[in-house]
Amino acid sequence: MLHKTFAVIDLETTGNNRITDHILQISVVFVKDNAIVDTSTHFLSDADKIPLFVEELTRITMADLIGQPKFKDIAHDLFNKLSDCVIVAHNIHFDVTFLKDAFAKEGLDFKPKWTLDTVEMSQIVYPKIDKHQLNNVANELGIPLKNAHRADDDAHATAQLLLKIIQKLSVLPKDILFQLYHESRQLRFDFDRLLFSIYETNQTNDTSKFDQVGQLYLKQLEHETVNIYKTDIKSAYEKYLAHHQLEYREIQFDIIKDVYEKLINDENIAIEAYTGAGKTSAYLIAAVVFHAETKRPVLLSTSRKILQNELFENAFRHVLDALGMYIPFISLKGKSNYINLNAVQYLIEQHSENNDYATLKMKLIIWLAESQTGDMDDLNLKATEKVYYDLATIHKPELDKYHFKRMFTAVKNHGLIITNHYYMADVLVMFPNIHHLIIDEAHQLVDALIEKHKTKLTFSSMKFMLNQVGALSDEKLLYHLYEGTEDVSYYLLEDIIEQLSIHLHDIFDAINNDQLDAAVKHINLSQPLLTRFLATIKDKPDSDILFNHVSHYQMLIDRLIEGIMDNHIHISKRNHLQQVKISLLNHHGLDYEELFQQVTSMVLLSGTLEINNKFKHIESIFRNRTYETRILTDESMFKETKLFVPNDMPKLESTDEYIEKLVEYVALYVSETNKKLVVFMTSYEAIEKAVFYLESLSELEDYAILKQTKHVSATKLLGSFKQMKHSILLVTSGFTEGVDFELDGEKVIMMQKLPFRFYDKSSSFMDEELPRAVFQFRQIIGRMNRGNSKRGIIIVFDKRILFSNYKNAFLKYFPAENIIHSSIETFKNTLTDL
């Protein structure tokens, strides 16, 4: 195939309907002998109208189409140019089917001999890339794409992507290429032909840079060059500022000084520094200077793996580059984060004609050949691929620990170790020589440690496990155990699985309706069935996979009844059984004194730590330790930001009326300002109600209504919001951390209610629920102060922020003259002041 001409195509259309919509622009880039040799681009004038959304997305207007040919005018010439070419596109199904129909209207039968989809190929060849939309892949690979969603630019970028894919595959050893080719025959398009062509032309099979484990080729660990010199914090900070061309900030240097002094003197401190103070760079500079001086390791923990990855991949390198140092640093996570090679071997050995199964195996083959860490967070799997991998880990639960051992050994030579709150306790246990600890996003530490001790169950996941056992007719686990035998015990086992499925439904239904006694009854009926099932298959040849699978299910059922009996169960109720979630707490509380017994210096940092100038809620972390507290504030932080609290809202209990009134405020804002808007709602249900009312308003017909759902990536949603000129984004409060809403000019945020999980007057409210809500509120409003403009309005539709006995915790940063409690008419006047 490599000797063929590749025709890389891209279409811009008025919509997705091949019958009624039209092509606005078509571009073809021809590639031969690993180079772009020709291009052909046309605007087409078949359409008599371009939808506003398409116009905004593509920036193609009717004016661009004046005097341009229709598709019929170019059809025959284009058809001839594409004949005998390998047709390539990014999401080829759309382009080829649209083109087929367009050609068919001109009496031409377009049937490409070979097709390649760069979405499919990039997902396999670049498994570390998160999203495979063309603009994202291009950005990750350094491919120029100035005008995304224009056919000429998109086709050229897709051609460049094709060349990069071919180049990357061409340097792989022949053994790896053959493995990829073997799996690729199950794919939808002709990637197998391309791989075989590359395999035939490849003359090398050098595997010396790989470790071989069974059939798998694993990248060997590269040795790092250390470059450390002693310096002081003032000099280090000045170098950092000069390198990145930043201005000196006294508060940022105060953080560096506080952190460094506590580390060097084996002391403890809790620091609250407002969002935007530069605390991340500050504590990293302090940690680097401390390690350079003492050679003692420092453990840094942050709240989530995504922030851990940000520290590891970007923030640390920015500091080290500025200082001209290289200190070995490493990112450590739990064992389950590292790839299970036994499970991968199992997957490779299984034959399946399933496209997703083949894609998963190919991803793993390439990823293992380039990953030094084996960290699963670097591998982006689709939902179905993740299911297949998880099933393989159940079949092969014994973790080979290859990559985990490699990382464990490497820690001994690393001075700075990065982890997350969830795994921090395990790191401390494994490495008793770590005595210095920096905890960022410390307000989330307690929740993370509690979360670690939970078992989570859903009806869907439990049902899926039973379905994987299957029946003889399903060709699943039970079928493979009894295939070719005359043993009739499978009838008994089929009946047991059927009964377990009924009991599972009744268990979750009872729990969702607060009938825990009924749930216990059905669990008690399930347990002897599971015991009987396992006893029946225990001594059968090749029963290990099925036995482990059902044993895992039995363990979860046992944990469920323990949680119910000990009252260590939290239930997220839903209208649909498939959405019910159950959390089980494994232990009675946490002993922080024991957890941190080896730590001689502990630094807690966050944008939100104190409540009413008190740090009471973190006393359990320090326990009997002596510690200082520091609150670093900027009095001018919200000087240009108004807080508006409507006084004409219906009661909170009147949900429909309440949301209708909220939507009235939204409509007024966009009609008066013609700008985009972010609205924080309390739940997905509230979002759906708001969207219903918003979509019925004629004045918003030019606005795209974007909504957060459980299945939409926050990054993707925010990317769409930033790209569109007229859009309203509705999200929950959980959307906040690490997200910056970059609006044009002024920044405006609306909040339906204060972000309490629940309102409770029990003793835990002031110590637990209030701090959690205040932290989340400050995380949201902190986004107002990122970027050059700090001017804006925060609208909170919850009068508790003004009249509750805890109001000052929320109003801490707002000047009194900036707080407005009035009607929608006043709100309209307030908008004119922006």
C-alpha positions, 0 to 999 in steps of 0.5 A: 500500500505504501507505493499507492497515492493517498487521497486525504479528504475533508468536507464541511457541510450544512449538517449531518443529513446526507439527503437534505444537507449540502457540501460547503467546502471540499478539500483533497490533499494527495500524499505519495512517497511520504510527501504531500504532492498536490492539493485540491480545494473548492467552495461549493454553492449548492446550499441556499442557507448556512445554519448559524451554528455551522457558520460559527463553527466553520466561519464559512458564510454565504458570501464565501459561496458567491460565484463558486461551482456546484458539486455537479460541476466538479464531480466527474473531475474529482471522481477521476482524481480519487480513482485508484487512491487510498482514501483517508479521512479523520472519521472517514465514515462521515466523509465517504458516505456523504461523498458517495451520496453526492456522487450518486446524485451525479450518476457516479458510483463511488466505491473506494478500494481502500480506506483509512481512518486517522481517528482509528489509527491515531487512537492506536498509534498515539494511545496517550492522547486523551481526545482524538478530535483533529484539533486536539491530536494536531495540537498534541503532535505539533501539527499546524492547524490554524483554522479548524473546521475549514476543509483545506486546513483540516485536510492538510492537518490530516495528511500530516497526521497520516505521515506521522503515523507512518513514520512512527510505525516504520521505526518499530521492530518487525516483531512488534509490527507483526503483532500489530498486523495480526490484530489489525485484521479485525478492524473496520478499515484497511489499517492491516494493509498499511501495517503489512506494507510497512512490515514488508519494507522494514529491514530492522528488528532491533529489540535491544532497547526492550525487555521481553515479558512473554509476547510483550515488548516493554521499553527499558528504563532510561537513566537520568543525569542529575544536576544539583547545586546548593542555593538560597530561596531568594536567589532561586526565586529571582532565577525563576522570575527572570526565566519565565519573565514574571513579576516579583510577588511578595505573597508568593515569596512569603509562601516560599519562605514559610515552606522552606523554613518549616522543612529545614526546622522540622516544623509544621504549618497550615497556609491558606493562600488565595487562588492565583497567589502562585502557591504551586510554584512557591512550594516547589521552589522551596522543596527543590532548594531544601532537597538541594541543601539537605539531600533529604527526600520530600513527599508532595501530595495533591488532591487528584490524579489529574493534578498529580499529573500536572505537577509531574508533567509541567509544574516541576519541570518549569521550576527545574528549567528555570533554576538550571537543575535536574533533580530526579523526581517521580510520580507514585500511585497505587498498584492498581494504577500500573498495568497488569501484564498478566491480564495483557498476556491473557487479552493477547491470547484471546481470539475475538472478531470484535473491533474494540477488542482488537483496538485495545490489544493494539493500543496496549502493544504500542503503549507498552513499547513506549511507556517507562512507568506502566501508569494506566493514567497515561493510557486512554481507553474507551469505555468498552476497552476499559471493560475488557481490560477490567475483565482480564484483571478479574481472570488474572487478578495476580498483579505481576508488579513489573512496573510497580517494582520498577517505580518502587526501586527508582524512588530510592534514587529520587529526592522529590516524590509526587503522589495524591491524597488517596495513595499518600498513606501507602507511600508513607508506609512503603518508604519510612525514610520520608520525613518531610511532607507537603500537602497541596489542596489540603482541604480535600485530604480528609475526604480523600482518605475516607474515600480510599476506605470505601467499596463502591457498588452499582447495579450495572457493574454487578449485573455485568459480572453475572452476565459475563458468566452467561449460559451455554448458549452465550459462549461466555465463561460458563460455555468455555468451561463446559465446551466439549464435555458431557457434564450436566452440572451446567444446568445447575449452574445456569439456574444458580446464575438466573436466581442470583440475577433475580436476587441482585435486582431485589437487593438493589431495589430494596436498598433504593427504597430504604428496605434494608431488612429485605435487602439482607434477606435476598443477600442471605439467599444469594450467599449459599447459591454462590458457595454451591456454584464455587464448590461445583466448579472448584476441581474442574480443569481450567476453572480458574478464570470462572472461579476467580470471577465468581469469587470476586462477586461473592466478596462484593456481596459479603462486603455489602451485608457487612456494610448494612449490618454495621451501618457503614453504607451510603446510598445514592438513590435514583429513579432508575435501578441502573443508576443506584450507587452504594458506598461502603466504608471499610473501617471505623475512622482513621488514626492520623497520628499513626498515619503521620508518625514518621513525618517530622515536618508537615506543610498544608496548603490550599486556597481555602483552609480556614472558616471564620479565621479558624482551622478547627476542621484540620486539627484532626490531621495535626492531632497532637502536633504543634503547628502554625497557621498563616492566612495570606489575603489580597484585599483587592481580590474582589474589588471589581467584582459584584455579588448580586443576590436576588430578592425576588426568587420563589421559595427553594421548595418551589423547584419549577418556579424557582428554576423558571425565575433563574432562567429569566435572569439568564435570559435577561443577562444574555439579551442585555450583554450578548455575551456567554455565561456559566451557570452552576446548578445543584444537580443534573436534574436541575440542569435538565429542567433549566435547559428545558426552559432555556430552549423554549425561549425565542431570544436564545435561539442564537445561543448554544446551550451546553450542559454537563452530563455524567458522560461528557468530558469536562475538558471537552465541554469547556473547550466547546464553550470557549470556542463558541461566541454565543453559548450558555454553559450549565454545570454542577459545582463539581465541575470547578477544580482546575477549570478557568472560565475564559470569558471575553472581558467581564467574567460572570458566574451564576450559582443556583444555590450554595454548594451544600451536599445537604443541609443538616443542623447536626453537630457535623454541620459546622465541622464538616458540611460548612467547610466543604461548601465554603471550600467549593464556593471559594474554588468557584469564585476563585476562577474569577481572578484568573487572567488579566480581567478581574471585573465581573459579577457573581449571582447567587440565587440563595439568600442564605449567603446573606442571612444565615449565621454562617454568612461571613464564611462565604462573604469573606472576600467581598467588600460590603459596597459590592454586595447587592440584594435586590430585584431583576430590575436592579440586576438589569441596571447593574449590567449597564455598569459593566 
